[in-house]
């Protein structure tokens, strides 16, 4: 478990993860709110790879997050092309750094096309990126159903996956806050069990590649993408006890995206999560 980091010098994310006793970590590979990204330098690639080897982090436990600007379901051709190239650039960085997966938000119809058209555009975008890259798995994050975003419903995730040609290179990142805001009640035993069963029958756990651990500032079904620190939101500590002890989540990287106060905050949250694990 770890938090997602934005610090400069990609190799520093490895040092930070180690310092807070995290077994997995997330990071941004470039500026997350800009279209103009500088090419990654070979010396940065080399430093990251040597540091990764030194600290012995398996590549499948590293979960880089794409730019927030990308919309692989964009209704406007110019925006769609820019988004595809931006995500492809991130995938190429993963290839260079030796990272297995790349997490992204599926996108939005912007209220200009149907949800069905938007989902098909997302799948077409994934196919385009696959055809221009190698090995890296594109991991779709479930969303909170805020605005015109797609991917908040498990059936929508399944629709995207069904249109992807190479299903060995597509997966899902399950965000606890987003799921709760979208109406999946993880806060009760019955609701958690129902959510797990629905994910299994609709999407399939073979596609689960990562989990974002976030409490929620919004209530169940609020459609608000507002993360809260573990145990301080409407999900509550008991929810995360269920998550860390769920057998189907075993060996899946779990990444904190809770509000940043200090590294000590994340260190305490990680310690709390580990304390909830039942032997």
C-alpha positions as CSV (number, residue, x, y, z in Angstrom):
1,X,0.0,0.0,0.0
2,X,1.2,3.5,-0.7
3,X,0.1,7.0,-1.6
4,X,0.2,8.5,-5.1
5,X,3.1,10.9,-5.4
6,X,3.7,14.0,-7.5
7,X,7.3,14.8,-6.5
8,X,10.0,15.7,-9.0
9,X,12.5,13.2,-10.2
10,X,10.7,9.9,-10.9
11,X,13.2,7.8,-8.9
12,X,12.3,9.8,-5.7
13,X,8.9,8.2,-5.7
14,X,10.7,4.9,-4.9
15,X,12.6,6.5,-2.1
16,X,9.4,8.0,-0.7
17,X,7.5,4.7,-0.9
18,X,10.3,3.0,1.0
19,X,10.5,5.7,3.7
20,X,6.8,5.3,4.6
21,X,7.0,1.5,4.5
22,X,4.8,1.1,1.4
23,X,4.9,-2.2,-0.6
24,X,3.3,-0.5,-3.7
25,X,3.2,3.0,-5.0
26,X,1.6,5.4,-7.5
27,X,3.0,8.4,-9.3
28,X,2.6,10.8,-12.1
29,X,5.1,10.3,-15.0
30,X,4.8,14.0,-16.1
31,X,2.7,17.1,-15.4
32,X,-0.9,15.9,-14.8
33,X,-2.5,19.1,-15.9
34,X,-0.7,20.1,-19.1
35,X,-0.8,19.0,-22.7
36,X,2.8,19.9,-23.3
37,X,5.1,17.3,-21.8
38,X,8.8,17.1,-22.2
39,X,10.4,13.9,-23.5
40,X,11.7,11.7,-20.8
41,X,15.5,11.8,-20.6
42,X,17.6,8.6,-20.7
43,X,19.4,9.6,-17.5
44,X,16.1,9.8,-15.7
45,X,15.1,6.4,-17.1
46,X,18.4,4.9,-16.0
47,X,18.1,6.4,-12.5
48,X,14.6,5.1,-12.0
49,X,15.4,1.6,-13.2
50,X,18.6,1.3,-11.0
51,X,16.7,2.7,-7.9
52,X,13.8,0.3,-8.6
53,X,16.2,-2.6,-8.7
54,X,18.0,-1.4,-5.5
55,X,14.8,-1.2,-3.5
56,X,13.3,-4.4,-5.0
57,X,9.9,-3.1,-6.0
58,X,8.1,-5.5,-8.4
59,X,7.0,-3.7,-11.6
60,X,3.3,-4.8,-11.3
61,X,3.0,-3.0,-7.9
62,X,3.8,0.4,-9.5
63,X,0.6,2.3,-10.6
64,X,1.3,5.4,-12.6
65,X,-1.7,7.7,-13.2
66,X,-2.3,9.5,-16.5
67,X,-3.0,13.2,-17.0
68,X,-6.3,14.5,-15.8
69,X,-6.8,16.3,-19.1
70,X,-7.0,13.2,-21.3
71,X,-10.5,12.2,-22.5
72,X,-10.4,9.1,-24.6
73,X,-14.2,9.4,-25.2
74,X,-14.1,13.0,-26.3
75,X,-16.8,14.0,-28.8
76,X,-14.6,16.6,-30.6
77,X,-12.0,15.1,-32.9
78,X,-9.2,17.5,-32.0
79,X,-9.6,16.8,-28.3
80,X,-9.8,13.0,-29.0
81,X,-6.6,13.1,-31.0
82,X,-4.7,15.1,-28.3
83,X,-6.0,12.7,-25.6
84,X,-4.9,9.6,-27.5
85,X,-1.4,11.0,-28.1
86,X,-1.1,12.1,-24.4
87,X,-2.0,8.6,-23.1
88,X,0.2,7.0,-25.7
89,X,3.1,9.1,-24.5
90,X,2.4,7.9,-20.9
91,X,2.4,4.3,-22.1
92,X,5.7,4.8,-23.9
93,X,7.2,6.2,-20.7
94,X,6.0,3.1,-18.9
95,X,7.7,1.0,-21.5
96,X,11.0,2.9,-21.0
97,X,10.8,2.7,-17.2
98,X,9.8,-1.0,-17.1
99,X,6.4,-0.4,-15.6
100,X,3.6,-2.9,-16.4
101,X,0.4,-0.9,-16.2
102,X,-0.9,2.7,-16.8
103,X,-4.0,3.9,-15.0
104,X,-6.4,6.5,-16.6
105,X,-9.9,8.0,-16.3
106,X,-12.0,6.8,-19.2
107,X,-13.4,10.2,-20.1
108,X,-16.7,12.1,-20.7
109,X,-19.3,12.5,-23.3
110,X,-19.4,16.2,-22.4
111,X,-23.1,16.0,-23.0
112,X,-22.6,16.0,-26.7
113,X,-22.8,12.4,-27.6
114,X,-24.6,9.3,-26.1
115,X,-23.0,7.3,-23.4
116,X,-22.8,4.3,-25.8
117,X,-20.9,6.4,-28.4
118,X,-18.5,7.7,-25.7
119,X,-17.8,4.1,-24.4
120,X,-17.1,2.9,-27.9
121,X,-14.7,5.9,-28.5
122,X,-12.8,5.0,-25.3
123,X,-12.5,1.4,-26.5
124,X,-11.4,2.6,-30.0
125,X,-8.8,4.8,-28.3
126,X,-7.5,1.9,-26.3
127,X,-7.2,-0.2,-29.5
128,X,-5.3,2.7,-31.2
129,X,-2.9,3.0,-28.3
130,X,-2.4,-0.8,-28.2
131,X,-1.5,-0.8,-31.9
132,X,1.2,1.8,-31.4
133,X,2.8,0.3,-28.2
134,X,3.9,-2.9,-26.6
135,X,3.0,-4.9,-23.5
136,X,1.8,-2.1,-21.1
137,X,-1.7,-2.8,-19.8
138,X,-4.2,0.2,-19.9
139,X,-6.1,0.2,-16.6
140,X,-9.5,1.9,-16.6
141,X,-10.5,3.6,-13.4
142,X,-14.1,3.4,-12.3
143,X,-15.7,6.9,-11.9
144,X,-18.1,8.6,-9.5
145,X,-20.8,9.3,-12.2
146,X,-20.1,13.0,-11.7
147,X,-21.3,15.1,-14.6
148,X,-21.1,13.4,-18.0
149,X,-18.2,11.1,-17.1
150,X,-18.4,7.4,-18.1
151,X,-17.2,4.3,-16.3
152,X,-19.1,4.9,-13.1
153,X,-21.2,1.8,-13.7
154,X,-19.6,-1.6,-13.8
155,X,-21.7,-2.4,-17.0
156,X,-20.0,0.6,-18.7
157,X,-16.5,-0.8,-17.8
158,X,-17.6,-4.1,-19.2
159,X,-18.8,-2.4,-22.4
160,X,-15.4,-0.8,-22.9
161,X,-13.6,-4.0,-22.3
162,X,-15.9,-5.9,-24.7
163,X,-14.8,-3.6,-27.6
164,X,-11.1,-3.9,-26.8
165,X,-9.4,-6.3,-29.3
166,X,-6.4,-7.3,-27.1
167,X,-8.1,-8.1,-23.7
168,X,-4.7,-9.2,-22.2
169,X,-3.7,-5.5,-22.2
170,X,-6.8,-3.9,-20.5
171,X,-7.7,-3.9,-16.9
172,X,-9.6,-2.0,-14.2
173,X,-8.5,0.1,-11.2
174,X,-11.2,0.0,-8.5
175,X,-11.5,3.3,-6.6
176,X,-13.4,3.0,-3.3
177,X,-14.5,6.6,-3.1
178,X,-15.7,6.6,-6.7
179,X,-17.6,3.4,-6.3
180,X,-19.4,4.6,-3.2
181,X,-20.2,8.0,-4.8
182,X,-21.6,6.1,-7.8
183,X,-24.0,4.1,-5.6
184,X,-22.1,1.0,-4.7
185,X,-22.5,0.6,-0.9
186,X,-19.2,-0.6,0.4
187,X,-20.0,0.7,3.9
188,X,-22.0,-2.3,5.1
189,X,-21.3,-6.0,5.0
190,X,-24.2,-6.7,2.8
191,X,-23.4,-3.9,0.4
192,X,-19.8,-4.8,0.2
193,X,-20.6,-8.4,-0.6
194,X,-23.1,-7.3,-3.3
195,X,-20.6,-5.0,-4.9
196,X,-17.9,-7.7,-5.0
197,X,-20.4,-10.2,-6.6
198,X,-21.6,-7.6,-9.1
199,X,-18.0,-6.7,-10.1
200,X,-17.2,-10.4,-10.5
201,X,-20.3,-11.2,-12.7
202,X,-20.2,-7.9,-14.7
203,X,-16.5,-7.2,-15.2
204,X,-14.6,-10.2,-13.8
205,X,-11.7,-10.2,-11.3
206,X,-9.3,-11.2,-14.0
207,X,-9.3,-7.6,-15.0
208,X,-8.7,-6.1,-11.6
209,X,-5.1,-4.7,-11.7
210,X,-5.1,-2.0,-8.9
211,X,-7.2,-0.4,-6.1
212,X,-7.3,3.2,-5.0
213,X,-8.0,3.4,-1.3
214,X,-10.0,6.6,-0.6
215,X,-12.6,7.5,2.0
216,X,-15.4,9.7,0.7
217,X,-16.5,13.2,1.6
218,X,-19.8,12.6,-0.2
219,X,-22.6,10.3,0.9
220,X,-23.6,7.1,-0.9
221,X,-24.7,7.9,-4.4
222,X,-23.8,11.5,-4.2
223,X,-21.8,11.4,-7.5
224,X,-19.2,13.6,-5.8
225,X,-15.5,12.8,-6.6
226,X,-14.2,14.1,-3.2
227,X,-11.6,12.0,-1.5
228,X,-11.2,11.9,2.3
229,X,-8.6,10.5,4.6
230,X,-9.1,6.9,5.8
231,X,-11.8,6.6,8.5
232,X,-12.8,10.2,8.3
233,X,-15.5,10.0,5.6
234,X,-18.8,8.3,4.9
235,X,-17.0,5.0,4.1
236,X,-15.5,4.6,7.6
237,X,-12.7,2.5,8.9
238,X,-14.7,-0.7,8.8
239,X,-15.0,-0.5,5.1
240,X,-11.2,-0.5,4.7
241,X,-11.0,-3.5,7.0
242,X,-13.3,-5.3,4.6
243,X,-11.1,-4.2,1.6
244,X,-7.7,-5.2,3.0
245,X,-9.1,-8.6,4.1
246,X,-11.0,-9.4,0.9
247,X,-9.4,-12.6,-0.6
248,X,-10.2,-11.4,-4.2
249,X,-8.0,-8.3,-3.6
250,X,-4.9,-10.4,-2.6
251,X,-1.7,-9.4,-4.4
252,X,-3.4,-6.3,-6.0
253,X,-1.6,-3.0,-5.5
254,X,-3.5,-0.7,-3.2
255,X,-2.8,3.0,-3.6
256,X,-3.7,5.9,-1.3
257,X,-5.0,9.1,-3.0
258,X,-6.3,10.7,0.2
259,X,-5.8,14.4,0.9
260,X,-2.1,15.2,1.5
261,X,-1.1,16.8,4.8
262,X,2.4,15.4,5.2
263,X,4.3,12.2,4.7
264,X,3.6,11.4,8.3
265,X,-0.1,11.4,7.5
266,X,0.4,8.8,4.8
267,X,2.7,6.8,7.0
268,X,0.0,6.7,9.7
269,X,-2.7,5.7,7.2
270,X,-0.5,2.9,5.9
271,X,0.1,1.7,9.4
272,X,-3.6,1.9,10.2
273,X,-4.4,-0.2,7.1
274,X,-1.8,-2.8,7.9
275,X,-3.3,-3.0,11.5
276,X,-6.7,-3.9,10.0
277,X,-5.3,-7.0,8.3
278,X,-6.5,-10.2,10.0
279,X,-4.0,-13.1,10.1
